[in-house]
């Protein structure tokens, strides 16, 4: 299980090891991950963590453009930079180049009722610290 903490918000996520084994393995190599969660510019009700030109070594796997709240995506780069998408409401994953599909690698199973609250905090008050660790 993945533990995600951002200030007062605590979430537990299931890693999608059957549907996205290569992406889960790539994400595990980034752990523990500490960063800032910022409002996504083109994806609707979603926050993101940009990774720039980081090569995570995977291609499309269990990819979607329309994740539900709490369905975390890792976009391995290509049309846009490598990034982690953190949906908290209605989302259509996109960049300035257009619609994207990211790898759905984890799903929040505890704390999802507070996703909208975290998203509104990010949208209205700016970047929030976030930490991912596997337990």
C-alpha positions as CSV (number, residue, x, y, z in Angstrom):
1,X,0.0,0.0,0.0
2,X,1.1,3.5,-0.7
3,X,0.8,6.1,2.0
4,X,0.3,9.7,0.8
5,X,0.5,12.7,3.1
6,X,0.0,16.4,2.3
7,X,-0.3,18.5,5.4
8,X,-3.4,17.5,7.3
9,X,-4.5,15.1,4.5
10,X,-3.7,11.4,4.6
11,X,-4.5,8.9,1.9
12,X,-3.8,5.2,1.3
13,X,-3.6,4.0,-2.2
14,X,-3.6,0.5,-3.8
15,X,-0.8,0.0,-6.3
16,X,-2.3,-1.4,-9.5
17,X,0.4,-4.2,-9.9
18,X,-1.7,-6.4,-12.2
19,X,-2.9,-3.7,-14.6
20,X,0.3,-1.6,-14.6
21,X,3.3,-3.7,-13.3
22,X,6.0,-1.8,-15.2
23,X,4.7,1.6,-14.1
24,X,4.3,0.4,-10.5
25,X,8.0,-0.8,-10.6
26,X,9.1,2.6,-12.1
27,X,7.2,4.5,-9.4
28,X,8.7,2.4,-6.7
29,X,12.1,3.4,-7.8
30,X,11.1,7.1,-7.1
31,X,10.2,6.3,-3.5
32,X,10.2,7.8,-1.0
33,X,9.0,10.7,-3.0
34,X,8.7,14.2,-1.6
35,X,7.6,17.1,-3.8
36,X,5.0,19.8,-4.2
37,X,1.5,19.3,-5.5
38,X,0.4,22.1,-7.9
39,X,-2.8,22.8,-9.8
40,X,-2.9,21.2,-13.2
41,X,-3.1,23.8,-16.0
42,X,-5.1,21.9,-18.6
43,X,-6.6,18.9,-17.0
44,X,-9.6,20.2,-15.0
45,X,-10.0,19.2,-11.4
46,X,-6.5,17.7,-10.9
47,X,-3.2,18.5,-9.4
48,X,0.2,17.4,-10.7
49,X,3.8,16.9,-10.0
50,X,6.1,17.8,-12.9
51,X,9.2,15.7,-13.4
52,X,10.6,17.4,-16.4
53,X,12.7,15.2,-18.7
54,X,13.0,12.3,-16.2
55,X,13.1,9.0,-18.0
56,X,11.1,6.5,-15.9
57,X,11.7,3.7,-18.5
58,X,8.2,2.7,-19.3
59,X,5.7,3.3,-22.2
60,X,1.9,3.3,-22.2
61,X,0.4,0.8,-19.8
62,X,-3.2,0.9,-18.4
63,X,-3.4,4.4,-19.9
64,X,-6.4,6.7,-19.7
65,X,-7.2,10.3,-20.4
66,X,-10.2,10.3,-18.0
67,X,-9.1,9.2,-14.6
68,X,-11.6,9.3,-11.7
69,X,-10.9,11.1,-8.5
70,X,-8.1,9.3,-6.7
71,X,-6.9,7.4,-9.8
72,X,-3.3,8.4,-10.0
73,X,-1.5,8.6,-13.3
74,X,2.1,8.5,-14.2
75,X,2.8,10.0,-17.6
76,X,6.2,8.7,-18.8
77,X,6.9,11.6,-21.2
78,X,6.7,12.0,-24.9
79,X,4.4,14.7,-26.2
80,X,4.7,16.5,-22.8
81,X,7.1,16.2,-19.8
82,X,7.1,13.3,-17.4
83,X,4.5,13.9,-14.6
84,X,2.3,12.5,-11.9
85,X,-1.4,13.4,-12.2
86,X,-3.4,13.6,-9.0
87,X,-7.1,13.9,-9.9
88,X,-9.5,15.2,-7.2
89,X,-12.6,15.7,-9.4
90,X,-13.6,15.7,-13.1
91,X,-10.4,15.3,-15.2
92,X,-9.5,15.1,-18.8
93,X,-5.7,14.7,-18.8
94,X,-4.1,17.2,-21.2
95,X,-1.1,19.5,-21.9
96,X,-0.6,22.5,-24.0
97,X,-0.1,20.1,-26.9
98,X,-3.5,18.5,-26.4
99,X,-5.1,15.5,-24.7
100,X,-2.7,12.9,-23.1
101,X,-3.1,9.4,-21.7
102,X,-1.3,8.6,-18.5
103,X,-0.6,5.2,-16.9
104,X,-3.1,4.5,-14.1
105,X,-0.8,3.0,-11.5
106,X,-2.5,3.6,-8.1
107,X,-6.0,4.2,-6.7
108,X,-6.8,5.9,-3.4
109,X,-8.8,3.5,-1.2
110,X,-8.7,5.4,2.1
111,X,-9.3,9.2,2.5
112,X,-10.9,9.7,-0.9
113,X,-13.7,11.8,0.8
114,X,-11.1,14.5,1.4
115,X,-9.7,14.7,-2.2
116,X,-11.9,17.6,-3.2
117,X,-10.8,19.5,-0.1
118,X,-7.1,19.0,-0.9
119,X,-7.7,20.0,-4.5
120,X,-9.5,23.2,-3.5
121,X,-6.6,24.1,-1.2
122,X,-4.1,23.6,-4.1
123,X,-6.2,25.5,-6.5
124,X,-6.9,28.5,-4.2
125,X,-3.8,28.6,-2.1
126,X,-1.0,27.2,-4.3
127,X,1.6,24.4,-4.0
128,X,1.3,22.0,-1.2
129,X,4.0,19.6,0.1
130,X,3.3,15.9,-0.6
131,X,5.0,12.7,0.4
132,X,4.6,9.2,-1.0
133,X,6.0,6.1,0.9
134,X,5.2,2.4,0.6
135,X,4.0,0.7,3.7
